[in-house]
């Protein structure tokens, strides 16, 4: 499994948002100019008795307004501003801000998760935890605590199978069926305990393919890998601190695991991130996905 997983989806989202804003601004300027001209014409034409041209102009103006504005129905207060791009794949976030996001895989692990919670609470940091469904079933008492402490939960499949190995033994159709079942089983356990369906998913070992994108889209997930991570290589605490702090950059998504050495290194890593002038933000914020994702 590679330490670094790169991508550009978040930057593309940011560029699309900027372009949309500029287009809307331009449309409204032309609308105001057109509105001013047309209203002046109405004063001279429309209010004269039996002026067919004035009536025609009024109808045309009404149709133009409807088309130009879009005739959109009012949005519900909870409706997101843009449709979520399910199946999207991210390995890093927006590079326009000095933001870093922290993610943890393979929980819940009772022997270390409380220490991780303690550090995150002390540092006022929110993280995303990609949970394995079978671990959730073994330790259900921890699942709601992630949410109560303000963290996000992601789906890390039910049994953490190695899809690189599966690819050597099974057809893509068989793997697709396995993945769908794994995501559904994990989702059902998590939602049954919390009432929340995870929004993010992460594949075991960072595996990704068009098939994964297809399944994620069908299951309504956004797929997130990572920019940097290395705590599964057997490094000491001090080595971990140095490696993560050297990898800080705008938009970085750090991958950790619920491991003893990670829990020990975490306070120094968070402190080092802050000392370098970076802010640690939730995953959905660093990706520019600010809609309410709990459902």
C-alpha positions, 0 to 999 in steps of 0.5 A: 500500500503506497504512502502517498495517494494523489488526486485533483478532484477537490481542486476541480470542485473549487474551480467549478464553484468559482466559475459558477459564481462568476457566471451567475454574477454576469447573468444578473448584471445583464438581467438588470440592464435588460429589466431597466430598458424594458420597463421604460418601454412599457411606460410608453407602449404597454399602457396605451389602449389596445396597443398590440405591440405593447402586449406582445412585448410584455408577454415576451418580457415575462417569458424571457424573465422566466427562462433567464431566471430559470423558473426554479422552485424554491429550495427546502431550507435543508436542500444542499446548494449542489447535487453531491457527486456520488462516486467521486474519488479524492486523495487530497483537498483544496490547496488554496487554504492551509488546511489539513484533515486527519482520518483514522482506519480500522476502528473501533479498537478499544485498546487505543481509541479512547486515547485518540479521543482524549488527544483530539478533544484536548486539541479541539480537532475533529477527524473522520474514522473509517470503521470496519463493520465487523469491528463495529459489531464486536464493539458497538458501545464505541460507535455513537461516541465518535458522533457524540464527540463531533467526528465523522464516520466513514465506511471501510467495508465489513471485513477489510478484504484485500481487493488486490488479491481478489482481483487475481482470483475472481472476475470483476463481476464477482468482485463487484458483488462482494464489494456491494455486499461488504459495504451494505453489511457495514452500512447496516451495522453502523446505521442500525446503531447510530441512525446515520448512513456514512457519506464517505467510504474508503477501500481497504489498502486504498484499492480503486478502479472504475468498478469501485466508482460504479458501486460507490455511485450506486450506494451513494458514497464519496470515495476518499483515499489519502495524501500521506500515511505510513503508520503501518510500516513499523516505525517508532513514535519519533519516526512517525512524528518526523515523517508526518510533519515533513509531509504537511502541505495545503489540502493534505489528508493524513491517513492513520490507524487506530494503533498504539504507536499512532495514539502516542505520536498524535499529540506531537503531530497535531502540535507540529501541524498547528505550529506550521500555521495549518488548521486541522479541519473536517474531511468534508470541509477540506473537500469543499463538501459543506452540505449536511451529510448526515441522513 
